[in-house]
Structures are given as structure tokens and as C-alpha cells.
């Protein structure tokens, strides 16, 4: 196996492992993936000689440089991810139309089965109706953990 193939294989294995990595290891795997791809390109272009000790040194160096360069942007993304989870405006459920299996009023929280889960459902404060009958079509306007806020369609 050539060094270029070995580096590409390393990059692919690291990419496969990324979804299963814990924070901290995630950054290292991503940096190693970037470094392996970069080194494979450098070996293929003939810039780095095909000697194992040289390739290992350049792989170590480019991994460190990659880790330093991606550390802050990844931390920023991870921190903003916490805010996005609380912001229901980005939920994939928003805009989905459902049908009530029980009457729903503004004063009480109801239940609805959606996506294989029994959710608490609340009528939006902006809704023009005070009570919706069973079987009424509703649209999800906001979604948080365990709670769907709906309005009549």
C-alpha cells in the first residue's frame, strides 16, 4: 500500500468515527482528517518525500496546525448550538399540520401523538379561537422539548 493510499484510508476512517466522537476527541479527529488529506495531497504532488519518518512528522505538524485553526470556530459552533436548541424557530416541526385527537383549549395543555411520541400540545396565545374540537387541523408554530405550540389552520 502506498503512503498516499494509507493517508487517504486514515482520513476516511477518521471521518467515519466523527459522528461517534465525544467533544474534545471530535476536534482531534477532524484535525487528523484534515491533516491526512493535506499530507496525501502533498505526497501525491511530490512535495513531501515518500519516507515514513518524514510523512509522520508532517502529519503530526499539520494535525497540530489544523487543531489550532479549527478549535475556536468549532467551540463557537458548539456554544451557538446550545442557543439554537432553545430557539424553537429552527425546529423542523414548525409548519407541520396535525389533527387533534381530543379538544384543545387555550386554558389547558393537551396531548397529541406525533412522530411516534406523545407530546404535550398548547394552543398559541395568538390563536383567534379559544377552543378547537377533536379532529381539527392545527399547524405547529413553535416546538420545544416535549411541547408543541399550535394554531388553527
Secondary structure, 3 states (H helix, E strand, C coil): CCHHHHHHHHHHHHHHHHCCCCCCHHHHHHHHHHHHHHHHHHHHHCCCCCCHHHHHHHHHHHHHHHHHHHHHHHHHHHHHHHHHHHCHHHCCCCCCEEECCCCEECCCCEEEEECCEEEEEEECCCCCCCEECCCCEEEEEEEECCEEEEEEC
